[in-house]
């Protein structure tokens, strides 16, 4: 067995209206969110990437771009 994993990274999504949390493959994130919001909420953007994860990603991107340098 090699040390590499063939599993794709997953991202947590939450829907406060449905009171659900699930994880989806990163490659299917946009499609899954769009489909859920369209089918369940008439297109209103209610389901979203877990806000804590989204904040962490935004911080990593800002740091990588040098936006957080003093």
Protein Blocks (a to p, Z undefined) as FASTA:
>chain_A
ZZbdfbdcddddddfklopacdddfklmmmmmmmmmmmmnnopafbccdfklmmmmmmmm
mmmnopmpZZ
